[in-house]
């Protein structure tokens, strides 16, 4: 996922978590947003950038 997208987490985590591991954006915001909703138990969600 590109570093200039906004990520909003609406996750409920029990003994788990949500982590955004993307690099800090270098340019202007693209105006795009990813909203992650859901439930995590004994696990996690990780957002990464591969560019």
C-alpha distance matrix in Angstrom:
0.0 3.8 6.5 8.7 7.5 10.0 9.7 13.1 14.5 17.6 18.1 21.6 21.8 25.1 25.4 21.6 18.7 15.2 13.3 10.3 10.3 7.9 10.4 12.2 11.5 14.1 14.7 15.3 13.2 12.0 13.6 10.8 10.6 9.3 12.5 12.8 16.5 18.6 20.9 20.6 23.8 24.3 20.7 17.3 13.6 11.1 7.4 6.4 4.9 7.1 8.2
3.8 0.0 3.8 5.5 5.9 9.2 10.3 14.0 16.1 19.5 20.5 24.0 24.4 27.8 28.0 24.3 21.1 17.4 15.1 11.6 11.3 7.9 9.0 10.1 8.4 10.6 10.9 11.8 10.1 9.2 11.6 9.7 10.5 10.6 14.1 15.2 19.0 21.5 23.8 23.6 26.9 27.4 23.8 20.3 16.7 13.9 10.1 8.6 5.9 8.0 7.3
6.5 3.8 0.0 3.8 5.6 8.1 9.5 13.2 15.5 19.1 20.2 23.6 23.8 27.1 27.2 23.6 20.1 16.5 13.8 10.0 9.5 5.9 6.0 6.3 5.0 7.9 9.0 10.1 8.8 9.4 11.6 10.6 11.0 11.5 14.6 15.7 19.5 22.0 24.1 23.7 26.8 27.2 23.8 20.1 16.8 13.7 10.1 8.8 6.6 9.5 8.8
8.7 5.5 3.8 0.0 3.8 6.6 9.4 12.9 15.9 19.3 21.0 24.6 25.3 28.8 29.3 25.8 22.2 18.5 16.2 12.4 12.8 9.4 9.1 7.9 5.0 7.6 7.0 6.9 5.0 5.8 8.2 8.0 9.3 11.0 14.2 16.2 19.9 22.9 25.3 25.5 28.8 29.6 26.3 22.6 19.1 16.5 12.9 12.2 10.2 12.8 11.6
7.5 5.9 5.6 3.8 0.0 3.8 6.4 9.8 12.9 16.1 18.0 21.7 22.8 26.4 27.3 23.8 20.3 16.5 14.9 11.4 12.7 10.0 11.1 10.4 8.4 11.4 10.7 9.7 6.5 6.1 6.8 5.2 5.6 7.2 10.5 12.7 16.4 19.5 22.2 22.8 26.3 27.4 24.2 20.5 17.0 14.9 11.3 11.7 10.5 13.5 13.1
10.0 9.2 8.1 6.6 3.8 0.0 3.8 6.6 10.0 13.1 15.4 19.0 20.4 24.1 25.2 21.9 18.4 14.7 13.5 10.5 12.7 10.8 12.2 11.1 9.9 13.3 12.8 11.3 7.9 8.4 7.5 6.3 4.6 6.3 8.5 11.0 14.3 17.5 20.2 21.0 24.5 25.9 23.0 19.3 16.0 14.5 11.4 12.8 12.6 16.1 16.2
9.7 10.3 9.5 9.4 6.4 3.8 0.0 3.8 6.5 9.9 11.8 15.4 16.6 20.4 21.5 18.3 14.8 11.1 10.4 8.1 11.1 10.3 12.6 12.3 12.1 15.8 16.0 14.9 11.6 11.9 11.0 8.8 5.8 4.9 6.0 7.6 10.9 14.0 16.4 17.1 20.6 22.1 19.3 15.7 12.4 11.4 8.8 11.2 12.2 15.8 16.8
13.1 14.0 13.2 12.9 9.8 6.6 3.8 0.0 3.8 6.6 9.2 12.7 14.5 18.3 20.0 17.1 13.8 10.6 11.1 9.9 13.5 13.4 15.9 15.4 15.4 19.1 19.2 17.8 14.3 14.7 12.9 11.0 7.4 6.2 4.8 6.3 8.7 11.9 14.3 15.6 19.1 21.0 18.7 15.4 12.6 12.6 11.0 14.1 15.6 19.2 20.5
14.5 16.1 15.5 15.9 12.9 10.0 6.5 3.8 0.0 3.8 5.5 9.0 10.8 14.5 16.4 13.6 10.5 7.7 9.3 9.5 13.3 14.3 17.2 17.2 18.0 21.8 22.3 21.2 17.8 18.2 16.6 14.4 10.6 8.5 6.0 5.0 6.4 8.8 10.8 11.9 15.4 17.4 15.4 12.3 10.0 11.0 10.5 14.1 16.4 20.0 21.9
17.6 19.5 19.1 19.3 16.1 13.1 9.9 6.6 3.8 0.0 3.8 6.8 9.8 13.4 15.9 13.8 11.5 9.7 12.2 13.1 16.8 18.0 20.9 21.0 21.6 25.4 25.7 24.3 20.8 20.9 18.9 16.6 12.8 10.6 7.1 5.8 4.7 6.8 8.9 11.0 14.3 17.1 15.7 13.3 11.7 13.6 13.7 17.4 19.9 23.2 25.3
18.1 20.5 20.2 21.0 18.0 15.4 11.8 9.2 5.5 3.8 0.0 3.8 6.2 9.9 12.4 10.3 8.4 7.5 10.8 12.6 16.2 18.0 21.3 21.9 23.0 26.8 27.5 26.6 23.3 23.4 21.7 19.2 15.4 12.6 9.5 6.8 5.0 4.9 5.6 7.3 10.6 13.3 12.1 10.1 9.2 11.8 13.0 16.8 19.8 23.0 25.5
21.6 24.0 23.6 24.6 21.7 19.0 15.4 12.7 9.0 6.8 3.8 0.0 3.8 6.8 10.0 8.9 8.3 9.0 12.7 15.3 18.6 20.9 24.1 24.7 26.2 30.0 30.9 30.1 26.8 27.1 25.4 22.9 19.2 16.4 13.2 10.4 8.1 6.4 4.8 6.2 8.5 11.5 11.4 10.4 10.9 14.0 15.8 19.6 22.8 25.9 28.6
21.8 24.4 23.8 25.3 22.8 20.4 16.6 14.5 10.8 9.8 6.2 3.8 0.0 3.8 6.3 5.2 5.5 7.7 11.4 14.6 17.4 20.2 23.4 24.5 26.4 30.1 31.5 31.1 28.1 28.5 27.3 24.8 21.1 18.2 15.5 12.3 10.7 8.6 5.9 4.7 5.9 8.2 8.3 7.9 9.5 12.6 15.2 18.8 22.3 25.2 28.2
25.1 27.8 27.1 28.8 26.4 24.1 20.4 18.3 14.5 13.4 9.9 6.8 3.8 0.0 3.8 5.3 7.6 10.7 14.1 17.6 20.1 23.2 26.3 27.5 29.7 33.4 34.9 34.7 31.7 32.2 31.0 28.5 24.9 21.9 19.2 16.0 14.1 11.5 8.1 6.3 4.8 6.5 8.4 9.5 12.1 15.2 18.3 21.6 25.2 28.0 31.1
25.4 28.0 27.2 29.3 27.3 25.2 21.5 20.0 16.4 15.9 12.4 10.0 6.3 3.8 0.0 3.8 7.1 10.8 13.6 17.3 19.2 22.7 25.6 27.1 29.6 33.2 35.1 35.2 32.6 33.2 32.4 30.0 26.5 23.5 21.2 17.9 16.7 14.2 11.0 8.1 5.9 5.0 7.1 8.7 12.0 14.7 18.2 21.0 24.8 27.3 30.5
21.6 24.3 23.6 25.8 23.8 21.9 18.3 17.1 13.6 13.8 10.3 8.9 5.2 5.3 3.8 0.0 3.8 7.4 10.1 13.8 15.7 19.1 22.2 23.8 26.2 29.8 31.7 31.9 29.3 29.8 29.2 26.6 23.3 20.2 18.3 14.9 14.3 12.2 9.5 6.2 5.7 5.0 4.7 5.1 8.3 10.9 14.4 17.3 21.0 23.5 26.8
18.7 21.1 20.1 22.2 20.3 18.4 14.8 13.8 10.5 11.5 8.4 8.3 5.5 7.6 7.1 3.8 0.0 3.8 6.6 10.3 12.6 15.8 18.8 20.3 22.6 26.2 28.1 28.2 25.6 26.3 25.7 23.3 20.0 17.2 15.5 12.5 12.5 11.4 9.7 7.2 8.5 8.5 6.8 4.7 6.4 8.4 11.5 14.5 18.1 21.0 24.0
15.2 17.4 16.5 18.5 16.5 14.7 11.1 10.6 7.7 9.7 7.5 9.0 7.7 10.7 10.8 7.4 3.8 0.0 3.8 7.0 9.8 12.6 15.8 17.1 19.2 22.9 24.5 24.6 21.9 22.5 22.0 19.6 16.4 13.7 12.4 9.7 10.7 10.6 10.2 8.6 11.1 11.6 9.1 5.7 4.8 5.9 8.2 11.5 15.0 18.1 20.9
13.3 15.1 13.8 16.2 14.9 13.5 10.4 11.1 9.3 12.2 10.8 12.7 11.4 14.1 13.6 10.1 6.6 3.8 0.0 3.8 6.1 9.2 12.2 13.8 16.2 19.7 21.7 22.2 19.9 20.8 20.9 18.8 16.0 13.7 13.4 11.4 13.4 13.9 13.9 12.2 14.4 14.3 11.4 7.8 6.3 4.8 6.3 8.9 12.2 15.4 18.0
10.3 11.6 10.0 12.4 11.4 10.5 8.1 9.9 9.5 13.1 12.6 15.3 14.6 17.6 17.3 13.8 10.3 7.0 3.8 0.0 3.8 5.8 8.9 10.3 12.5 16.0 17.9 18.5 16.4 17.3 17.7 15.8 13.5 11.7 12.3 11.2 14.1 15.5 16.3 15.1 17.8 17.9 14.7 11.0 8.5 5.8 4.7 6.6 9.2 12.8 14.9
10.3 11.3 9.5 12.8 12.7 12.7 11.1 13.5 13.3 16.8 16.2 18.6 17.4 20.1 19.2 15.7 12.6 9.8 6.1 3.8 0.0 3.8 6.6 9.1 11.8 14.8 17.4 18.7 17.2 18.2 19.4 17.6 15.9 14.4 15.6 14.6 17.6 18.7 19.4 17.7 20.0 19.4 16.1 12.6 10.4 6.9 5.7 5.2 7.4 10.5 12.7
7.9 7.9 5.9 9.4 10.0 10.8 10.3 13.4 14.3 18.0 18.0 20.9 20.2 23.2 22.7 19.1 15.8 12.6 9.2 5.8 3.8 0.0 3.8 6.5 8.4 11.5 13.8 15.3 14.0 15.0 16.6 15.1 14.1 13.2 15.3 15.1 18.5 20.2 21.5 20.3 22.9 22.7 19.3 15.7 12.9 9.4 6.7 5.0 5.1 8.5 9.8
10.4 9.0 6.0 9.1 11.1 12.2 12.6 15.9 17.2 20.9 21.3 24.1 23.4 26.3 25.6 22.2 18.8 15.8 12.2 8.9 6.6 3.8 0.0 3.8 6.3 8.6 11.6 13.8 13.4 15.0 17.1 16.3 16.0 15.9 18.2 18.4 21.9 23.8 25.0 23.8 26.4 26.0 22.6 19.1 16.5 13.0 10.5 8.4 7.3 9.8 9.9
12.2 10.1 6.3 7.9 10.4 11.1 12.3 15.4 17.2 21.0 21.9 24.7 24.5 27.5 27.1 23.8 20.3 17.1 13.8 10.3 9.1 6.5 3.8 0.0 3.8 6.4 9.3 11.2 11.1 13.5 15.4 15.4 15.3 16.0 18.3 19.1 22.5 24.8 26.2 25.4 28.1 28.0 24.8 21.2 18.6 15.4 12.8 11.5 10.3 13.0 12.5
11.5 8.4 5.0 5.0 8.4 9.9 12.1 15.4 18.0 21.6 23.0 26.2 26.4 29.7 29.6 26.2 22.6 19.2 16.2 12.5 11.8 8.4 6.3 3.8 0.0 3.8 5.8 7.6 7.8 10.1 12.4 12.9 13.6 15.0 17.8 19.3 22.9 25.5 27.5 27.1 30.0 30.3 27.0 23.3 20.4 17.3 14.1 12.8 10.8 13.3 11.8
14.1 10.6 7.9 7.6 11.4 13.3 15.8 19.1 21.8 25.4 26.8 30.0 30.1 33.4 33.2 29.8 26.2 22.9 19.7 16.0 14.8 11.5 8.6 6.4 3.8 0.0 3.8 7.1 9.0 11.3 14.2 15.3 16.7 18.3 21.3 22.9 26.6 29.3 31.2 30.8 33.7 33.8 30.5 26.8 23.9 20.6 17.4 15.6 13.1 14.7 12.5
14.7 10.9 9.0 7.0 10.7 12.8 16.0 19.2 22.3 25.7 27.5 30.9 31.5 34.9 35.1 31.7 28.1 24.5 21.7 17.9 17.4 13.8 11.6 9.3 5.8 3.8 0.0 3.8 6.6 8.7 11.7 13.4 15.5 17.8 21.0 23.1 26.7 29.8 32.1 32.1 35.2 35.7 32.4 28.7 25.5 22.5 19.0 17.5 14.9 16.5 14.0
15.3 11.8 10.1 6.9 9.7 11.3 14.9 17.8 21.2 24.3 26.6 30.1 31.1 34.7 35.2 31.9 28.2 24.6 22.2 18.5 18.7 15.3 13.8 11.2 7.6 7.1 3.8 0.0 3.8 6.4 8.8 11.2 13.6 16.5 19.4 22.1 25.5 28.8 31.4 31.8 35.1 36.0 32.8 29.1 25.8 23.2 19.6 18.8 16.5 18.6 16.3
13.2 10.1 8.8 5.0 6.5 7.9 11.6 14.3 17.8 20.8 23.3 26.8 28.1 31.7 32.6 29.3 25.6 21.9 19.9 16.4 17.2 14.0 13.4 11.1 7.8 9.0 6.6 3.8 0.0 3.8 5.4 7.7 9.8 12.8 15.7 18.5 21.9 25.3 28.0 28.7 32.1 33.2 30.1 26.4 23.0 20.8 17.3 17.1 15.2 17.7 16.1
12.0 9.2 9.4 5.8 6.1 8.4 11.9 14.7 18.2 20.9 23.4 27.1 28.5 32.2 33.2 29.8 26.3 22.5 20.8 17.3 18.2 15.0 15.0 13.5 10.1 11.3 8.7 6.4 3.8 0.0 3.8 5.4 8.6 11.6 14.9 17.9 21.2 24.7 27.7 28.5 32.1 33.4 30.2 26.6 23.0 20.9 17.2 17.0 15.0 17.0 15.4
13.6 11.6 11.6 8.2 6.8 7.5 11.0 12.9 16.6 18.9 21.7 25.4 27.3 31.0 32.4 29.2 25.7 22.0 20.9 17.7 19.4 16.6 17.1 15.4 12.4 14.2 11.7 8.8 5.4 3.8 0.0 3.8 6.6 10.3 13.0 16.4 19.4 23.0 26.2 27.5 31.2 32.8 29.9 26.4 22.8 21.3 17.8 18.4 17.0 19.5 18.4
10.8 9.7 10.6 8.0 5.2 6.3 8.8 11.0 14.4 16.6 19.2 22.9 24.8 28.5 30.0 26.6 23.3 19.6 18.8 15.8 17.6 15.1 16.3 15.4 12.9 15.3 13.4 11.2 7.7 5.4 3.8 0.0 3.8 7.0 10.1 13.3 16.5 20.0 23.2 24.5 28.2 30.0 27.0 23.5 19.9 18.5 15.1 16.0 14.9 17.4 16.9
10.6 10.5 11.0 9.3 5.6 4.6 5.8 7.4 10.6 12.8 15.4 19.2 21.1 24.9 26.5 23.3 20.0 16.4 16.0 13.5 15.9 14.1 16.0 15.3 13.6 16.7 15.5 13.6 9.8 8.6 6.6 3.8 0.0 3.8 6.4 9.8 12.8 16.4 19.6 21.0 24.8 26.6 23.8 20.4 16.9 16.1 13.0 14.7 14.6 17.5 17.8
9.3 10.6 11.5 11.0 7.2 6.3 4.9 6.2 8.5 10.6 12.6 16.4 18.2 21.9 23.5 20.2 17.2 13.7 13.7 11.7 14.4 13.2 15.9 16.0 15.0 18.3 17.8 16.5 12.8 11.6 10.3 7.0 3.8 0.0 3.8 6.4 9.8 13.1 16.3 17.6 21.4 23.2 20.4 17.1 13.6 13.1 10.4 12.7 13.3 16.3 17.3
12.5 14.1 14.6 14.2 10.5 8.5 6.0 4.8 6.0 7.1 9.5 13.2 15.5 19.2 21.2 18.3 15.5 12.4 13.4 12.3 15.6 15.3 18.2 18.3 17.8 21.3 21.0 19.4 15.7 14.9 13.0 10.1 6.4 3.8 0.0 3.8 6.4 10.0 13.3 15.2 18.9 21.3 18.9 15.9 12.7 13.3 11.6 14.6 16.0 19.1 20.6
12.8 15.2 15.7 16.2 12.7 11.0 7.6 6.3 5.0 5.8 6.8 10.4 12.3 16.0 17.9 14.9 12.5 9.7 11.4 11.2 14.6 15.1 18.4 19.1 19.3 22.9 23.1 22.1 18.5 17.9 16.4 13.3 9.8 6.4 3.8 0.0 3.8 6.8 9.9 11.5 15.3 17.6 15.2 12.4 9.5 10.8 10.0 13.5 15.7 18.7 20.8
16.5 19.0 19.5 19.9 16.4 14.3 10.9 8.7 6.4 4.7 5.0 8.1 10.7 14.1 16.7 14.3 12.5 10.7 13.4 14.1 17.6 18.5 21.9 22.5 22.9 26.6 26.7 25.5 21.9 21.2 19.4 16.5 12.8 9.8 6.4 3.8 0.0 3.8 7.3 9.9 13.5 16.5 14.8 12.7 10.7 13.0 13.1 16.8 19.2 22.1 24.4
18.6 21.5 22.0 22.9 19.5 17.5 14.0 11.9 8.8 6.8 4.9 6.4 8.6 11.5 14.2 12.2 11.4 10.6 13.9 15.5 18.7 20.2 23.8 24.8 25.5 29.3 29.8 28.8 25.3 24.7 23.0 20.0 16.4 13.1 10.0 6.8 3.8 0.0 3.8 6.8 10.3 13.5 12.3 11.0 10.0 13.1 14.2 17.9 20.8 23.5 26.2
20.9 23.8 24.1 25.3 22.2 20.2 16.4 14.3 10.8 8.9 5.6 4.8 5.9 8.1 11.0 9.5 9.7 10.2 13.9 16.3 19.4 21.5 25.0 26.2 27.5 31.2 32.1 31.4 28.0 27.7 26.2 23.2 19.6 16.3 13.3 9.9 7.3 3.8 0.0 3.8 6.7 10.2 9.8 9.5 9.8 13.5 15.5 19.1 22.4 25.0 28.0
20.6 23.6 23.7 25.5 22.8 21.0 17.1 15.6 11.9 11.0 7.3 6.2 4.7 6.3 8.1 6.2 7.2 8.6 12.2 15.1 17.7 20.3 23.8 25.4 27.1 30.8 32.1 31.8 28.7 28.5 27.5 24.5 21.0 17.6 15.2 11.5 9.9 6.8 3.8 0.0 3.8 6.7 6.0 6.3 7.8 11.6 14.3 17.7 21.3 23.7 26.9
23.8 26.9 26.8 28.8 26.3 24.5 20.6 19.1 15.4 14.3 10.6 8.5 5.9 4.8 5.9 5.7 8.5 11.1 14.4 17.8 20.0 22.9 26.4 28.1 30.0 33.7 35.2 35.1 32.1 32.1 31.2 28.2 24.8 21.4 18.9 15.3 13.5 10.3 6.7 3.8 0.0 3.8 5.5 7.7 10.4 14.0 17.2 20.3 24.0 26.3 29.6
24.3 27.4 27.2 29.6 27.4 25.9 22.1 21.0 17.4 17.1 13.3 11.5 8.2 6.5 5.0 5.0 8.5 11.6 14.3 17.9 19.4 22.7 26.0 28.0 30.3 33.8 35.7 36.0 33.2 33.4 32.8 30.0 26.6 23.2 21.3 17.6 16.5 13.5 10.2 6.7 3.8 0.0 3.8 7.2 10.7 13.7 17.4 20.0 23.8 25.8 29.3
20.7 23.8 23.8 26.3 24.2 23.0 19.3 18.7 15.4 15.7 12.1 11.4 8.3 8.4 7.1 4.7 6.8 9.1 11.4 14.7 16.1 19.3 22.6 24.8 27.0 30.5 32.4 32.8 30.1 30.2 29.9 27.0 23.8 20.4 18.9 15.2 14.8 12.3 9.8 6.0 5.5 3.8 0.0 3.8 7.3 10.1 13.8 16.3 20.1 22.0 25.5
17.3 20.3 20.1 22.6 20.5 19.3 15.7 15.4 12.3 13.3 10.1 10.4 7.9 9.5 8.7 5.1 4.7 5.7 7.8 11.0 12.6 15.7 19.1 21.2 23.3 26.8 28.7 29.1 26.4 26.6 26.4 23.5 20.4 17.1 15.9 12.4 12.7 11.0 9.5 6.3 7.7 7.2 3.8 0.0 3.8 6.6 10.2 13.0 16.7 19.0 22.4
13.6 16.7 16.8 19.1 17.0 16.0 12.4 12.6 10.0 11.7 9.2 10.9 9.5 12.1 12.0 8.3 6.4 4.8 6.3 8.5 10.4 12.9 16.5 18.6 20.4 23.9 25.5 25.8 23.0 23.0 22.8 19.9 16.9 13.6 12.7 9.5 10.7 10.0 9.8 7.8 10.4 10.7 7.3 3.8 0.0 3.8 6.8 10.0 13.6 16.1 19.3
11.1 13.9 13.7 16.5 14.9 14.5 11.4 12.6 11.0 13.6 11.8 14.0 12.6 15.2 14.7 10.9 8.4 5.9 4.8 5.8 6.9 9.4 13.0 15.4 17.3 20.6 22.5 23.2 20.8 20.9 21.3 18.5 16.1 13.1 13.3 10.8 13.0 13.1 13.5 11.6 14.0 13.7 10.1 6.6 3.8 0.0 3.8 6.4 10.2 12.7 15.9
7.4 10.1 10.1 12.9 11.3 11.4 8.8 11.0 10.5 13.7 13.0 15.8 15.2 18.3 18.2 14.4 11.5 8.2 6.3 4.7 5.7 6.7 10.5 12.8 14.1 17.4 19.0 19.6 17.3 17.2 17.8 15.1 13.0 10.4 11.6 10.0 13.1 14.2 15.5 14.3 17.2 17.4 13.8 10.2 6.8 3.8 0.0 3.8 7.1 10.2 12.9
6.4 8.6 8.8 12.2 11.7 12.8 11.2 14.1 14.1 17.4 16.8 19.6 18.8 21.6 21.0 17.3 14.5 11.5 8.9 6.6 5.2 5.0 8.4 11.5 12.8 15.6 17.5 18.8 17.1 17.0 18.4 16.0 14.7 12.7 14.6 13.5 16.8 17.9 19.1 17.7 20.3 20.0 16.3 13.0 10.0 6.4 3.8 0.0 3.8 6.6 9.5
4.9 5.9 6.6 10.2 10.5 12.6 12.2 15.6 16.4 19.9 19.8 22.8 22.3 25.2 24.8 21.0 18.1 15.0 12.2 9.2 7.4 5.1 7.3 10.3 10.8 13.1 14.9 16.5 15.2 15.0 17.0 14.9 14.6 13.3 16.0 15.7 19.2 20.8 22.4 21.3 24.0 23.8 20.1 16.7 13.6 10.2 7.1 3.8 0.0 3.8 5.9
7.1 8.0 9.5 12.8 13.5 16.1 15.8 19.2 20.0 23.2 23.0 25.9 25.2 28.0 27.3 23.5 21.0 18.1 15.4 12.8 10.5 8.5 9.8 13.0 13.3 14.7 16.5 18.6 17.7 17.0 19.5 17.4 17.5 16.3 19.1 18.7 22.1 23.5 25.0 23.7 26.3 25.8 22.0 19.0 16.1 12.7 10.2 6.6 3.8 0.0 3.8
8.2 7.3 8.8 11.6 13.1 16.2 16.8 20.5 21.9 25.3 25.5 28.6 28.2 31.1 30.5 26.8 24.0 20.9 18.0 14.9 12.7 9.8 9.9 12.5 11.8 12.5 14.0 16.3 16.1 15.4 18.4 16.9 17.8 17.3 20.6 20.8 24.4 26.2 28.0 26.9 29.6 29.3 25.5 22.4 19.3 15.9 12.9 9.5 5.9 3.8 0.0
